[in-house]
Amino acid sequence: MTDKITNIENTRGDINLPFGIYIHIPFCKKKCNYCDFVSIANDNLMCEDSKFIDKYLQALSNEITSKIATLNNYLPKTIYIGGGTPSILSEKQIIFLFENLYKNLKKQFSNEEIETIFEVNPESITSHKLETLKIYGVNRLSFGLQSYNDRILKFLGRIHTVKDFCSAYDLAKRIGYKNINVDLMFGIPEQSLDDWKETLNKTIDLNPEHISIYGLTIEAGTKFFSSGITVNDDLSADMYKFAIEFLKEKGYHHYEISNFSKKGYECLHNINYWQNNQYYGFGLGATSYINKKRIKNTEDIKEYINGKYDLEFEELGEEKKMSESLMLGLRLIDGVIISDSIKIKYNKQINNLKNLDLLIEHNNLIRLSDKGIMYANCVFREFL
């Protein structure tokens, strides 16, 4: 097998190098109680004016145009449009977004169909929007459900109901989408193990191609944090363990710590991240990783609209690259191929983790054990 780190170094100029594009749409009708993403909710006066969103989309197009020259040697393999809530855009705004994206990136696209993902929330998607997205090449939808319990959805600050989700999901299937992910959340205060089992069972009944499960974390700056909300770690671990076993029994491949798919429906865009390959992020607060450099965009919406995009710039040294390659690669259940330099640098940590039955090593590959998956964050900290 090819050494991953060496492979990254030796193919920087190869047009076939895996390359992802992320586009951030920061607008939401309401910010969820747990959310620490860069987003602007409707209680901000700027977001109430559709012309303000139009200005943002124009700035987004301008950013892509201004940076397109740096993509000359790369062929995008995936596009991910996330947020925020991308489905808050009107049909006209969706058309503007894709027309400008494809116009700017025309030289970069091959004739092959690429994975194009669009995040949707149940309350803001319509049949016309779904049909428009399909026309513009969107072939994978990611639904934010979180729970099959309206009481828990309300606690999270979600503004959709279970009925809203079921209607939107059914609509997407009838329109012809054959690759749908459903996001679920566990470890929520107010959520019992039985609640979680019910959510998993009812999600499985819909037969989605992909399921992502995330344990609730309380982040600074969120409503949950300011309210003093805490998570029961033991119960959360029980929920995670149950989900792994349950989803495997139902035929879903556990290919990444938080992700499960039917065969052939793994998320290529996210795999590109976990393999520490290159990507370009456009939009408010988006991050790019190009030619050993990380670029972080401003999170100030007024600055962004006025054409000031980049906020932070970091050139990664060899040690930082090795650390990140390990922490990202170990998220994949199949593990990560390591170079001789990584073996030398982290020999002590790897051996200690193997002795604790948290890591498994075979030839040049290391991966988390079943126990290591449950304590993944402890493993990752060893490589910081």
Secondary structure, DSSP 8 states (H G I E B T S, - for coil): ---HHHHHHHTTT-TTS-EEEEEEE-EESS--TT--SS-EETTSHHHH-HHHHHHHHHHHHHHHHHHGGGGTT----EEEEEES-GGGS-HHHHHHHHHHHHHHTGGG--SS--EEEEEE-GGG--HHHHHHHHHTT--EEEEEEE-S-HHHHHHHT----HHHHHHHHHHHHHHT---EEEEEEES-TT--HHHHHHHHHHHHHH--SEEEEEE----TTSHHHHTT----HHHHHHHHHHHHHHHHHTT-EEEETTEEESTT---HHHHHHHTT-EEEEESTT-EEEETTEEEEE---HHHHHTT--EEEEEE--HHHHHHHHHHHHTTBTT-EE--HHHHHHTHHHHHHHHHTTSEEEETTEEEE-HHHHHTHHHHHHTT-
